[in-house]
Amino acid sequence: MMHVPHPHDDGRQATALRDASRRQTSRLSSAVRPVLALLVAAAVSVGGAVAPASATLRETATSSAAAVAAPLTNLAHLDFLLDEATPPAVVDGHTTYRLADEPALILPWTYADARPGGTFQRVGGGPLDPATNTWGQGAYNADDVARAAVVYLRHWTLTGAETSRDSAYELLRSLAYLQTTDGPNAGNVVLWMQPDGTLNPSAEPVELPDPSDSGPSYWLARTIWALGEGYAAFQDADPEFAAFLEDRLALSVGALDRQVLVNYGEWAESDGMRVPAWLIVDGADASAEAVLGLAARVEAQPADTTSRDAMRKLAEGIAAMSAGSVQSWPYGAVLPWAQSRSMWHAWGSQMPAALAEASVVLGDPALAEPAIMDAAVFTPTLLTAGGPDNGWFPSPTDRVQIAYGADSRVQSLLAVADATGSAGFEALAGMQAAWFFGANRAGEPIYDPATGITFDGLQPDGTINRNSGAESTIHGLLTMIALDARPELAARASSITTIAERVGLELVETEAATETDGTVSTPESWTGESSWSGSALTLTAGQHAIFDIGAAETRRWVEPVVWSDSAEGSSSKWTSDRRPLRVLEESAPPQGISPTYGVLLPHSLAQSVQTGREHVRVDVTHGAVQLDTLLVRPMASRLVLTGDGGTTELVHSSALTPQPIRVGRDGQRATVVVYDASGAEVRSYDLRGARNVPVPSGGFAIVTG
């Protein structure tokens, strides 16, 4: 299975992208489980296939008083997506808990398309055949069944709501039915089900693996997630059902052991990077969601050495995908796919959450170190650059943003906050969660507490995809449940809804050079492991180019993104107004398991561009250099959010040494807390007006007022 640069969550083939584009596609800390008294009254009808949408999201999101008075979580739209299917009486290898007595299964429809009049229509995946009432893929899928179960489990755990317990029970029964119980594929999971309850192991467009239960998959990982959290929730409340979930989890872990973890301890090479060979579908992202379920299981049942062993092995593999540094791409992020060192995506990026959870359950602080780096260094870089983009490949080429990406970042920050005790990570989570309430490029809410609707996506131009399918609804709700567990954070996140200032990483297209004697061409966008931002600029020995990177009030790092596909390599001299930046030597690294020979990577220049300098020049002295973009990153990046709740300001330093950064606003009082690159608090101040505050290399400061 390969990852592709599109807003869906499972790396499916390009033939499935039409449906995936519509889909747009931590566990609660045991120390934070306050019980909420009431839910927001349901505003969406659940009696049919069409439900009304909200016409007043801005009004509900900007009412900070309402946000404090009532929980943010509203399950009404997810309830509307649920439907009933009765599978055939006997299907080899597929059964579930009390199927003879309770033959109907409850599952969420995959999509909900906006219709005229402010309503939604539930829709399946792929084309509909009206004659058979079947979809090319199906009406329901295991990914969403599993994640919807997690929503209801966490809501029940947090609130004690019996309705959520009942929904969690039904969804876990349905998920277990999709699991294959015997034969060579025992423990694997069929992805799609039709409206009448029949399974569709081989969907159109084609999924990988095909049939969908013939190998490890994202849906196997998410099944482990749901079964693990399900066992933990039902262990005392319904021991008989918990025992059933325990057996099914053991079945899935057995599949994981024989298909994936059999490779534990083996390493591969991917474009020169040493990567683990024991991740689920080579994905740290898929493996992370399995770890969340295994952590829940082991915390509830420490004697389960099989689950403990699987969790530890997967966590070790995820940790090995940490890459970069304060000065070099991807700036400490945990990369999602072992076959590409040039790709990071927000969707499914719960790798830090999984590592933080595993570190606590296993009592191994070392596992949390890559998670802390991701949270403290990469996440501020991402926030100040524009938020949870679908893909940096390695330039921010896919700037669609979806709830799955935003929620994954929130969950990771909160899990790291719980594991470390750092209030800084919780504050960052609040700023990321504000995306749902209007702190995004559209300036409009993506989630509505009055209806439980989460829109399907945000386009780079600020256009909102106003469909509201299962994935978006699920991940919007997971963030809301996490916020409701932290009322003060919920009040803050839901009331800082306007982006007042943003200064962060930007890209400059090299084909827009102000002067060059090179050649511009347009390569095929997707390389097999990364993506060109647009056209390419090729310079050979003796040629040059000059780029305008604009004016700035701070020094900046410039990182040329270079396509390296020659063993002979190239040499180029980089300067800024004749000031040397670096002589860059590059060549193609060993391909290894990478799908493509050659690699598209940013290269750090040793020196920064000084304040007031607006141009960068490159002169090629040997070979040929193929340039995609320049990543231009200020040493002091900034994000300021405002609203009824006041102002929250984030500043982040990428300097080599501590640097003073001006924070606060003239005439305003505020509090600033400075954190280092590990998220540890360094110092705090009470401000009256603006002032310079020293921020450590890789560290950040949070200003509230």
C-alpha positions in Angstrom: 0.0 0.0 0.0 1.3 3.4 -0.9 0.7 6.8 0.6 -0.5 9.4 -2.0 -0.7 13.2 -1.7 -4.4 13.4 -1.3 -6.8 14.3 1.6 -7.8 10.8 2.5 -6.6 8.6 5.3 -5.5 5.2 4.0 -3.2 5.6 1.0 -5.7 4.0 -1.4 -5.1 4.0 -5.2 -5.6 7.0 -7.4 -8.7 5.4 -8.9 -10.4 6.0 -5.6 -9.6 9.7 -5.4 -12.9 11.0 -6.6 -14.6 9.5 -3.6 -11.7 10.3 -1.3 -11.9 14.0 -2.2 -15.4 14.1 -1.0 -14.5 12.2 2.1 -11.7 14.8 2.8 -10.3 12.6 4.4 -5.9 9.7 23.1 -7.5 8.2 24.6 -8.6 10.5 27.5 -6.1 10.7 30.3 -7.1 8.6 33.2 -6.2 11.6 35.4 -8.7 13.9 33.6 -12.2 12.4 33.7 -14.6 15.1 34.9 -18.3 14.2 34.5 -20.4 16.6 32.5 -24.0 17.1 33.5 -25.8 17.7 30.2 -25.4 17.4 26.5 -26.2 20.2 24.0 -29.8 19.6 22.8 -29.9 17.7 19.5 -30.6 20.0 16.6 -30.4 17.5 13.8 -33.2 15.0 13.0 -32.2 11.4 13.2 -35.4 9.9 11.8 -34.5 9.8 8.1 -31.8 10.0 5.5 -31.8 13.8 5.3 -31.0 16.1 8.2 -31.0 19.9 8.5 -27.7 21.7 8.5 -26.8 24.8 10.6 -27.1 28.2 9.0 -25.6 30.1 12.0 -22.3 28.5 12.8 -20.6 31.9 13.3 -23.2 32.9 15.9 -22.8 29.7 17.9 -19.0 29.7 17.7 -18.5 33.2 18.8 -20.7 33.0 21.9 -18.1 32.4 24.5 -20.7 32.4 27.2 -22.6 29.5 25.5 -19.3 27.6 25.1 -18.6 27.8 28.8 -22.2 27.0 29.8 -22.7 23.9 27.7 -20.4 21.1 26.5 -19.0 21.4 23.0 -19.7 17.8 22.2 -22.9 17.2 20.3 -23.4 13.7 18.9 -26.6 14.6 16.9 -25.0 14.6 13.4 -23.1 11.4 14.1 -26.3 9.8 15.3 -27.9 10.8 12.1 -25.2 9.1 10.1 -25.9 5.8 11.9 -28.1 3.3 10.1 -29.1 -0.4 10.4 -28.0 -3.3 8.2 -28.9 -6.9 8.6 -26.3 -9.2 7.0 -27.2 -12.6 5.5 -27.9 -15.4 7.9 -24.7 -17.3 7.4 -21.4 -15.8 6.0 -18.3 -17.9 6.4 -15.7 -16.3 8.6 -18.0 -13.5 9.8 -20.1 -13.4 12.9 -20.3 -11.2 16.0 -21.5 -11.0 19.5 -25.1 -12.3 20.0 -25.7 -12.2 16.2 -28.5 -14.8 16.4 -30.4 -12.7 19.1 -29.5 -9.3 17.7 -29.2 -9.8 13.9 -29.2 -6.0 13.0 -25.9 -4.1 12.9 -25.5 -0.4 13.4 -22.9 1.5 11.2 -22.3 5.1 10.1 -22.8 6.0 6.4 -19.4 7.1 4.9 -20.5 10.4 3.5 -23.1 13.1 4.1 -23.4 15.4 1.1 -24.9 18.9 1.6 -28.2 19.4 -0.2 -30.3 22.5 -1.0 -32.3 23.8 1.9 -29.6 23.2 4.5 -30.0 19.4 4.6 -27.7 16.4 4.3 -28.0 13.2 2.2 -26.3 10.1 3.4 -24.1 8.7 0.6 -21.9 5.6 0.1 -18.5 5.3 -1.6 -18.2 4.9 -5.4 -21.0 5.0 -7.9 -24.5 3.8 -7.0 -26.2 1.1 -8.9 -29.9 1.9 -8.5 -31.0 -1.5 -9.7 -29.2 -3.3 -6.9 -29.0 -0.4 -4.4 -25.2 -1.1 -4.1 -22.3 1.2 -4.2 -19.0 0.6 -6.0 -17.3 0.6 -2.6 -20.1 0.3 -0.1 -22.3 2.3 2.3 -20.3 1.6 5.4 -16.5 1.1 6.0 -14.5 -0.4 8.8 -12.4 2.7 9.3 -15.4 4.8 10.2 -17.1 2.1 12.2 -14.0 1.8 14.4 -13.4 5.5 14.8 -17.1 6.2 15.5 -16.9 3.5 18.2 -14.0 5.4 19.8 -16.1 8.6 19.8 -19.0 7.0 21.7 -16.6 5.1 24.0 -14.8 8.3 25.0 -18.0 10.2 25.4 -19.5 7.5 27.6 -16.3 7.3 29.7 -16.3 11.1 30.1 -20.0 11.7 30.7 -21.5 8.4 31.8 -24.2 8.8 29.0 -26.0 5.5 28.6 -26.9 6.4 25.0 -23.2 6.6 24.1 -22.6 3.3 25.8 -25.3 1.7 23.7 -24.0 3.2 20.5 -20.5 2.1 21.4 -21.7 -1.5 22.0 -23.6 -1.6 18.7 -20.6 -0.2 16.7 -18.2 -2.6 18.3 -20.5 -5.5 17.4 -20.6 -4.3 13.8 -16.8 -3.9 13.6 -16.4 -7.4 14.9 -18.6 -8.7 12.1 -16.3 -7.1 9.5 -13.3 -9.0 11.1 -12.5 -12.3 9.5 -12.5 -15.0 12.1 -10.8 -18.0 10.5 -8.6 -19.2 7.6 -5.4 -17.7 6.4 -6.7 -14.1 6.9 -8.0 -14.5 10.4 -7.9 -11.3 12.3 -7.8 -9.1 9.2 -10.8 -6.9 8.3 -13.1 -6.5 5.3 -13.3 -2.8 4.6 -16.7 -2.3 2.9 -20.3 -3.3 3.6 -23.3 -2.6 1.3 -26.6 -1.2 2.6 -28.2 -4.7 2.8 -25.4 -6.0 5.0 -23.4 -7.9 2.4 -19.7 -7.5 2.4 -17.7 -6.1 -0.5 -14.1 -7.4 0.0 -13.0 -6.1 -3.5 -14.3 -2.6 -4.0 -14.4 -0.5 -7.2 -12.3 1.5 -7.3 -9.8 -1.1 -6.1 -8.5 -0.9 -2.6 -5.1 -2.3 -1.4 -4.9 -4.9 -0.1 -7.4 -6.6 -2.4 -9.4 -8.4 -1.1 -9.4 -6.0 1.8 -8.9 -8.6 4.4 -6.0 -10.3 2.7 -3.3 -8.4 4.5 -2.4 -5.7 7.0 -4.2 -2.4 6.5 -5.2 0.9 8.0 -8.5 -0.7 8.9 -6.8 -3.5 10.8 -4.9 -0.8 12.8 -8.1 1.1 13.5 -9.9 -2.1 14.5 -7.2 -2.7 17.1 -7.7 0.9 18.3 -11.4 0.5 18.8 -11.2 -3.0 20.3 -8.5 -1.9 22.8 -10.5 1.1 24.0 -13.7 -0.9 23.9 -12.2 -3.6 26.2 -11.0 -0.9 28.7 -14.4 0.8 28.8 -16.5 -2.4 29.1 -14.1 -4.3 31.4 -16.1 -3.6 34.5 -19.4 -2.4 33.0 -20.1 -5.6 31.0 -17.5 -8.3 31.6 -19.1 -10.8 29.2 -19.0 -8.3 26.3 -15.5 -7.3 27.3 -14.4 -10.9 27.2 -15.7 -11.1 23.6 -13.8 -7.9 22.7 -10.7 -9.4 24.4 -10.9 -12.5 22.1 -11.4 -10.4 19.0 -8.5 -8.1 19.9 -6.3 -11.2 20.4 -7.3 -12.3 16.9 -6.2 -9.0 15.4 -3.0 -8.9 17.4 -2.3 -12.4 16.1 -2.7 -11.1 12.5 -0.4 -8.2 13.4 2.2 -10.6 14.8 2.3 -12.9 11.8 2.1 -10.3 9.1 4.0 -7.3 10.5 5.8 -7.9 13.7 7.4 -11.0 12.4 9.8 -8.5 10.8 10.6 -6.8 14.2 14.3 -5.9 14.4 14.8 -5.8 10.7 15.7 -2.5 9.1 15.6 -1.1 5.5 16.9 1.9 3.7 14.7 4.6 2.1 16.6 7.2 0.1 19.5 6.9 2.5 17.4 6.9 5.7 17.4 3.9 8.0 13.8 2.9 8.6 12.0 0.1 10.5 10.6 -2.9 8.5 7.9 -3.7 11.1 5.3 -0.9 10.7 1.8 -1.6 9.6 1.8 -1.0 5.8 5.1 0.7 6.4 3.1 3.5 8.1 4.0 5.1 11.4 0.6 6.7 11.1 -1.3 3.4 10.8 0.8 1.9 13.5 0.1 4.8 15.8 -3.6 4.2 15.8 -3.1 0.6 16.7 -0.8 1.6 19.6 -3.6 3.8 21.0 -5.8 0.7 21.3 -3.0 -1.5 22.6 -2.1 1.1 25.3 -5.8 1.2 26.4 -5.8 -2.6 26.7 -2.5 -2.9 28.5 -3.4 -0.1 30.9 -6.7 -1.9 31.7 -5.1 -5.4 31.7 -1.4 -5.2 32.5 -1.1 -9.0 32.5 -1.6 -9.1 28.7 2.0 -9.6 27.7 1.1 -10.2 24.0 -0.5 -6.8 23.6 2.3 -5.2 25.6 4.9 -6.7 23.4 3.1 -5.6 20.2 2.7 -2.1 21.6 6.4 -1.8 22.5 7.5 -3.1 19.1 5.3 -0.7 17.1 6.2 2.2 19.4 9.9 1.6 18.8 9.3 1.6 15.0 7.3 4.8 15.2 10.0 6.5 17.3 12.6 5.6 14.6 10.7 7.7 12.1 11.6 10.9 13.9 13.6 13.1 11.6 15.2 16.6 11.2 16.1 19.1 13.8 15.4 22.7 14.8 17.4 23.8 11.7 16.6 21.0 9.2 13.4 19.7 7.5 11.1 18.2 8.8 12.0 20.1 12.0 11.7 17.2 14.4 8.4 15.7 13.0 7.8 12.0 13.1 7.4 11.0 9.5 4.4 8.9 8.6 5.7 6.5 5.9 8.8 4.5 5.8 9.0 4.5 2.1 9.3 8.3 1.9 11.6 10.6 3.8 10.1 13.5 1.8 6.5 13.3 3.1 4.6 14.5 6.1 0.8 14.8 6.3 -1.5 16.1 9.0 -4.2 13.5 8.6 -3.5 10.5 10.8 -0.6 12.2 12.4 -1.2 10.7 15.9 2.4 9.4 16.1 3.3 11.7 19.0 0.1 10.7 20.8 0.9 7.0 20.4 4.5 7.5 21.6 3.3 9.5 24.6 0.7 6.9 25.6 3.1 4.0 25.2 5.8 5.8 27.2 3.4 6.2 30.1 2.0 2.7 30.0 5.4 1.0 29.5 7.1 3.3 31.9 9.7 4.2 29.2 10.4 8.0 29.0 12.7 7.4 26.0 9.7 6.6 23.8 8.3 10.1 24.5 11.4 11.9 23.3 10.5 11.9 19.6 6.9 12.9 20.5 8.2 15.9 22.6 10.4 17.0 19.7 7.5 16.8 17.3 5.3 18.8 19.7 7.8 21.4 20.7 9.7 22.1 17.5 7.7 20.9 14.5 4.2 21.8 15.7 4.9 25.5 16.3 6.5 25.5 12.8 3.3 24.1 11.4 1.0 26.4 13.3 2.8 29.5 12.3 3.1 28.3 8.7 -0.7 28.0 8.3 -1.9 25.1 10.3 -2.7 21.4 9.7 -2.0 21.0 6.0 -2.8 17.7 4.3 0.7 17.4 3.0 4.2 18.8 3.0 5.8 16.7 0.2 8.3 18.2 1.2 7.1 21.7 0.4 3.6 22.6 1.6 2.0 21.5 -1.7 -1.3 20.1 -0.4 -2.8 22.9 1.7 -6.2 21.5 2.0 -7.0 21.1 5.7 -9.5 18.6 7.2 -10.8 17.7 10.6 -8.8 14.5 10.7 -5.6 16.5 10.4 -6.6 19.1 12.9 -7.8 16.6 15.4 -4.7 14.4 15.1 -2.5 17.4 16.0 -4.8 18.2 19.0 -4.7 14.7 20.3 -1.0 14.5 19.9 -0.4 17.7 21.8 -2.7 16.7 24.6 -1.2 13.3 25.0 2.3 14.8 25.1 1.0 17.4 27.6 -0.3 14.6 29.8 2.9 12.6 29.6 5.2 15.5 30.4 3.0 17.7 32.6 3.9 20.7 30.3 1.3 23.4 30.2 2.9 24.7 27.0 1.8 21.7 25.0 -1.8 22.1 26.3 -1.7 25.7 25.3 -0.6 24.7 21.8 -3.4 22.2 21.6 -5.9 25.0 22.4 -4.5 27.1 19.6 -4.8 24.2 17.2 -8.3 23.4 18.4 -9.3 27.0 17.7 -9.2 25.9 14.0 -12.6 24.3 14.5 -14.1 27.6 15.7 -12.9 30.0 13.0 -9.1 30.4 13.5 -8.4 29.2 10.0 -7.9 30.7 6.6 -11.7 30.9 5.9 -12.3 32.8 9.1 -15.4 30.6 9.7 -16.2 27.8 12.0 -15.7 24.2 10.8 -17.6 22.7 13.7 -21.0 23.7 15.1 -21.7 22.8 18.7 -25.5 23.4 18.1 -25.7 20.6 15.6 -22.5 18.5 15.9 -21.7 19.1 12.2 -18.1 19.2 11.2 -17.5 20.3 7.6 -15.5 18.1 5.3 -12.6 20.4 4.5 -11.0 23.8 4.0 -9.5 24.6 0.6 -6.3 26.6 0.2 -8.3 29.6 -1.0 -10.5 29.5 2.1 -13.5 27.8 0.5 -15.2 25.4 2.8 -16.4 22.0 1.7 -19.8 22.0 3.4 -20.4 18.2 3.2 -20.1 16.5 6.5 -19.3 12.8 6.3 -18.3 10.3 8.9 -14.6 10.9 9.1 -14.9 14.7 9.6 -17.7 14.3 12.1 -15.8 11.7 14.0 -12.6 13.8 14.3 -14.4 17.0 15.1 -16.1 15.2 18.0 -12.9 13.6 19.2 -11.5 17.1 19.6 -14.6 18.3 21.3 -14.6 15.4 23.8 -11.0 16.2 24.6 -11.8 19.8 25.2 -14.9 19.0 27.3 -12.5 17.0 29.5 -10.6 20.3 30.0 -13.2 23.0 30.5 -10.8 25.9 30.8 -9.0 24.9 27.6 -12.4 24.4 25.9 -13.4 28.0 26.8 -10.1 29.3 25.6 -10.0 27.4 22.3 -13.6 28.3 21.4 -13.1 32.0 22.0 -9.9 32.8 20.1 -11.5 32.5 16.7 -9.6 35.1 14.6 -6.1 35.0 13.1 -4.8 38.5 13.9 -1.2 37.8 12.7 0.7 35.0 11.2 4.4 35.0 10.3 5.9 31.6 9.4 7.4 29.3 6.8 6.6 30.3 3.2 7.6 28.9 -0.1 9.1 30.7 -3.2 8.6 29.0 -6.5 12.0 28.7 -8.2 10.5 29.1 -11.7 9.6 32.6 -10.7 13.2 33.6 -10.5 13.8 37.3 -11.1 16.9 36.4 -13.2 18.1 33.1 -14.6 19.7 31.5 -17.6 18.3 28.1 -16.6 15.5 26.0 -18.0 12.0 25.8 -16.7 10.0 22.5 -17.2 6.9 20.9 -15.7 7.5 17.4 -14.4 4.7 15.0 -13.4 3.6 16.2 -10.0 3.7 13.0 -8.0 7.1 11.3 -7.9 5.9 8.1 -6.2 7.0 9.3 -2.8 6.7 13.2 -2.9 5.3 15.9 -5.0 6.6 18.8 -7.1 5.1 22.1 -6.1 4.8 23.3 -9.7 7.4 23.6 -12.3 11.1 22.8 -12.0 14.1 25.1 -12.7 17.2 23.2 -14.0 20.6 24.9 -13.8 23.7 23.4 -15.3 27.4 24.3 -14.6 28.0 27.9 -15.3 24.3 28.9 -14.9 22.7 30.9 -12.1 19.4 32.2 -10.8 18.4 35.0 -8.5 15.3 34.7 -6.3 13.2 37.4 -4.6 12.3 36.2 -1.1 10.7 39.5 0.0 11.4 41.8 2.9 11.2 40.7 6.5 11.9 42.1 10.0 13.8 39.0 11.1 16.6 36.8 9.8 15.5 33.8 7.8 16.6 30.4 6.9 16.4 29.5 3.2 16.2 25.8 2.2 16.3 24.9 -1.5 14.2 21.9 -2.3 16.3 19.9 -4.7 15.5 16.8 -6.9 18.5 14.5 -6.6 18.6 11.7 -9.1 22.2 11.6 -10.2 25.0 9.6 -8.6 27.4 12.1 -10.0 25.6 14.9 -8.1 26.1 18.6 -8.3 27.8 21.5 -6.6 26.3 25.0 -6.2 27.2 28.2 -4.4 24.5 30.0 -2.5 24.8 33.7 -1.6 22.7 36.6 -0.4 23.9 40.0 -1.7 27.3 38.4 -2.1 27.3 37.1 1.5 28.1 33.3 1.4 25.3 31.0 2.7 26.7 27.6 1.7 28.3 25.5 -1.0 25.7 22.8 -1.5 26.9 19.4 -2.6 24.1 16.9 -3.4 23.7 13.5 -5.1 21.1 10.7 -5.2 21.2 8.5 -2.1 20.7 4.8 -2.2 17.0 4.1 -3.2 16.3 1.2 -0.9 12.5 0.6 -0.4 11.6 4.0 -1.8 9.2 3.7 -4.8 11.3 6.0 -7.0 15.0 6.4 -7.7 15.8 10.0 -6.7 14.6 12.1 -3.9 13.1 15.6 -3.5 14.4 17.1 -0.3 15.1 20.5 1.3 18.7 21.3 2.0 19.7 23.5 4.9 22.1 26.4 4.2 24.7 27.0 6.9 24.1 30.8 7.2 20.8 32.7 7.5 19.7 35.6 5.3 20.2 38.8 7.1 17.4 41.2 8.0 16.8 43.6 5.2 18.1 41.3 2.5 15.6 40.3 -0.1 17.5 38.2 -2.7 19.2 34.9 -2.8 21.5 33.8 -5.6 22.7 30.3 -6.7 25.6 29.6 -9.1 26.1 26.1 -10.3 29.7 25.0 -10.5 29.4 21.3 -11.2 26.7 19.0 -12.6 23.0 20.0 -12.9 20.7 21.2 -10.1 16.9 20.7 -10.4 15.1 23.1 -8.0 11.5 22.9 -7.0 11.0 25.6 -4.4 12.8 27.6 -1.7 11.5 27.1 1.8 11.9 30.5 3.6 11.6 30.2 7.4 11.9 33.1 9.8 14.1 32.6 12.8 11.2 34.1 14.9 7.8 32.9 13.7 4.5 34.0 15.2 0.8 33.3 15.4 -1.6 35.6 17.1 -5.3 34.6 17.7 -7.9 36.9 19.1 -11.6 36.8 20.0 -14.0 37.2 22.9 -11.6 35.2 25.0 -8.8 37.8 24.6 -5.5 37.2 22.8 -3.2 34.2 22.6 0.2 34.7 20.9 2.7 32.0 20.0 6.3 32.8 19.1 8.8 30.2 18.1 12.6 30.4 17.6 14.6 28.5 15.0 17.8 30.3 15.8 21.0 28.5 16.7 21.2 30.2 20.1 18.7 32.0 22.4 17.3 35.1 20.7 15.2 38.0 21.9 11.7 38.1 20.4 9.3 40.9 20.8 6.0 39.8 22.3 2.9 41.5 23.7 1.0 44.6 22.5 1.5 48.2 23.4 -1.0 49.3 26.1 -2.0 45.7 26.9 -1.3 43.6 30.0 -0.5 39.9 29.4 1.3 36.9 30.8 4.1 35.3 28.9 5.6 31.8 29.6 8.7 30.7 27.8 9.4 27.0 27.1 12.5 25.3 25.8 12.8 22.8 22.9 11.6 20.0 25.3 8.5 21.9 26.4 9.9 22.6 29.9 9.0 26.0 31.3 12.1 28.3 31.4 10.6 31.5 32.8 7.4 33.5 33.0 6.6 37.3 33.0 3.8 39.6 33.6 3.8 42.1 30.8 2.6 45.6 30.5 2.9 46.5 26.9 5.4 45.0 24.4 8.9 43.8 25.3 11.7 41.6 24.1 11.8 38.1 25.7 14.7 35.7 25.2 13.5 32.4 23.7 15.8 29.3 23.6 16.8 27.7 20.3 13.9 25.6 19.2 11.8 26.9 22.1 8.5 28.8 22.1 6.6 31.3 24.2 2.9 31.6 24.8 1.5 35.0 25.6 -2.1 35.3 26.9 -4.0 38.5 27.6 
